[in-house]
């Protein structure tokens, strides 16, 4: 998946916050997931997404940052791939994934919080750049993000299952 520079800068910054174990910033980002607290994260994300990007880009950045703060582990696995591996242990994961795919952009925060919690509980890192891109294009008329995630979840794996992160170091690829 291609990435745009503003997405890389934001994720790079989030990963540096985790590496530095900046607990206060991570706590502020987690708090931004609560209704009415989103604006508090703007001071952290705006320098990394650029000026005049629009409210939707700001909302995407705040949501991504809050989700990252819940589980600051990075990998090259899309969230859909992580959920596919989680579904091998629990049938309810597929139901959650189907609800996530069916969600409108305005409903994503709740579904994504549940999905990130599942990834965290199973020790899998997430490709945060891919998730940021997914947020950006979630409602695209071609539904290409949802189709990519559907393929990641339901397509037969081409390689063996990855092992969950056993180290406590954030952002281990």
C-alpha positions as CSV (number, residue, x, y, z in Angstrom):
1,X,0.0,0.0,0.0
2,X,1.3,3.4,-0.8
3,X,1.8,6.0,1.9
4,X,1.7,9.7,1.8
5,X,4.3,11.9,3.6
6,X,1.9,13.4,6.2
7,X,0.9,9.9,7.3
8,X,4.5,8.8,7.7
9,X,5.4,11.9,9.7
10,X,2.5,11.4,12.1
11,X,3.2,7.7,12.6
12,X,6.9,8.3,12.9
13,X,6.1,10.9,15.7
14,X,3.7,8.5,17.5
15,X,6.3,5.7,17.3
16,X,8.9,8.1,18.8
17,X,6.5,8.9,21.7
18,X,6.3,5.2,22.4
19,X,10.1,4.6,22.1
20,X,10.7,7.5,24.5
21,X,8.0,6.0,26.9
22,X,6.3,9.4,27.1
23,X,3.5,8.2,29.3
24,X,1.9,11.7,29.8
25,X,1.5,12.1,26.0
26,X,0.2,8.6,25.6
27,X,-2.3,9.2,28.3
28,X,-3.4,12.5,26.7
29,X,-3.9,10.6,23.4
30,X,-5.9,7.8,25.0
31,X,-8.1,10.5,26.7
32,X,-8.8,11.9,23.3
33,X,-10.8,8.8,22.4
34,X,-13.5,9.9,24.9
35,X,-16.4,11.9,23.6
36,X,-15.7,15.6,23.7
37,X,-12.0,15.3,24.4
38,X,-10.8,15.0,20.8
39,X,-9.6,18.6,20.5
40,X,-7.0,18.0,23.3
41,X,-5.0,15.8,21.0
42,X,-4.7,18.4,18.2
43,X,-1.7,20.0,19.9
44,X,0.1,16.7,19.5
45,X,-1.0,15.7,16.0
46,X,-1.3,19.0,14.0
47,X,2.4,19.6,13.6
48,X,2.7,16.3,11.9
49,X,-0.2,16.4,9.4
50,X,0.3,19.9,8.1
51,X,-1.8,23.0,8.0
52,X,-5.1,23.3,6.1
53,X,-5.6,19.6,5.7
54,X,-9.3,19.9,6.8
55,X,-11.4,18.7,9.7
56,X,-11.6,15.1,8.4
57,X,-7.8,14.8,8.2
58,X,-7.5,16.2,11.7
59,X,-10.2,13.8,13.0
60,X,-8.4,10.9,11.4
61,X,-5.1,11.9,12.9
62,X,-6.7,12.3,16.4
63,X,-8.4,8.9,16.1
64,X,-5.3,7.2,14.9
65,X,-3.2,8.8,17.7
66,X,-5.7,7.7,20.4
67,X,-5.8,4.2,19.0
68,X,-2.0,4.1,18.9
69,X,-1.8,5.1,22.5
70,X,-4.0,2.1,23.4
71,X,-1.5,-0.2,21.8
72,X,1.8,1.4,20.8
73,X,3.1,-1.7,19.0
74,X,4.0,-1.5,15.3
75,X,4.4,-4.2,12.7
76,X,3.9,-4.7,9.0
77,X,0.5,-6.4,9.5
78,X,-2.7,-4.7,8.6
79,X,-5.4,-4.6,11.3
80,X,-7.5,-7.1,9.2
81,X,-4.6,-9.5,9.1
82,X,-4.2,-9.3,12.8
83,X,-7.9,-9.9,13.3
84,X,-7.7,-12.9,10.9
85,X,-5.1,-14.5,13.3
86,X,-7.2,-13.6,16.3
87,X,-10.3,-15.2,14.7
88,X,-8.4,-18.5,14.7
89,X,-8.9,-18.5,18.5
90,X,-12.4,-17.0,18.7
91,X,-15.4,-17.1,16.3
92,X,-16.7,-13.8,17.7
93,X,-13.7,-12.0,16.1
94,X,-15.2,-12.5,12.6
95,X,-18.5,-11.0,13.7
96,X,-16.6,-8.0,15.0
97,X,-14.7,-7.7,11.8
98,X,-17.8,-7.9,9.7
99,X,-19.4,-5.1,11.8
100,X,-16.2,-3.1,11.3
101,X,-16.3,-3.5,7.5
102,X,-19.9,-2.5,7.5
103,X,-19.4,0.6,9.6
104,X,-19.8,4.1,8.3
105,X,-16.8,6.4,8.9
106,X,-18.6,8.1,11.8
107,X,-19.0,4.8,13.6
108,X,-15.4,3.6,13.1
109,X,-14.0,4.8,16.4
110,X,-15.9,2.3,18.5
111,X,-15.3,-0.6,16.2
112,X,-11.6,0.2,15.9
113,X,-11.2,0.5,19.7
114,X,-12.5,-3.0,20.0
115,X,-10.3,-4.3,17.3
116,X,-7.2,-2.6,18.7
117,X,-8.0,-4.1,22.1
118,X,-8.1,-7.6,20.5
119,X,-4.8,-7.0,18.8
120,X,-3.2,-5.8,22.1
121,X,-4.6,-8.8,24.1
122,X,-3.0,-11.2,21.6
123,X,0.3,-9.3,21.4
124,X,0.2,-8.4,17.7
125,X,1.6,-5.1,16.4
126,X,-0.3,-3.1,13.8
127,X,0.7,-1.3,10.6
128,X,-0.3,2.1,11.8
129,X,0.5,3.7,8.4
130,X,-2.0,1.3,6.8
131,X,-4.6,2.1,9.4
132,X,-4.1,5.9,8.8
133,X,-4.6,5.3,5.1
134,X,-7.7,3.2,5.8
135,X,-9.2,6.0,7.8
136,X,-8.4,8.5,5.1
137,X,-10.1,6.5,2.3
138,X,-12.7,4.6,4.3
139,X,-15.7,6.1,2.5
140,X,-14.1,6.1,-1.0
141,X,-16.6,5.3,-3.7
142,X,-14.6,2.3,-4.8
143,X,-14.5,0.8,-1.3
144,X,-10.9,-0.3,-2.0
145,X,-9.9,-0.1,1.6
146,X,-12.7,-2.4,2.7
147,X,-11.9,-4.7,-0.1
148,X,-8.2,-4.9,0.8
149,X,-9.1,-5.6,4.4
150,X,-11.6,-8.2,3.3
151,X,-8.9,-9.9,1.3
152,X,-6.4,-9.7,4.2
153,X,-9.0,-11.3,6.5
154,X,-10.6,-14.0,4.3
155,X,-7.9,-14.8,1.7
156,X,-5.9,-17.9,2.5
157,X,-2.6,-17.0,4.2
158,X,0.4,-17.1,1.9
159,X,2.8,-17.5,4.8
160,X,2.7,-19.1,8.2
161,X,1.1,-17.2,11.1
162,X,3.3,-14.6,12.7
163,X,4.1,-15.0,16.3
164,X,2.8,-12.4,18.8
165,X,5.3,-9.9,20.2
166,X,6.7,-11.4,23.3
167,X,9.0,-8.4,24.1
168,X,7.7,-5.4,25.9
169,X,9.6,-3.0,23.7
170,X,7.1,-0.8,21.7
171,X,7.4,-0.7,18.0
172,X,9.3,-3.9,17.4
173,X,8.8,-4.6,13.6
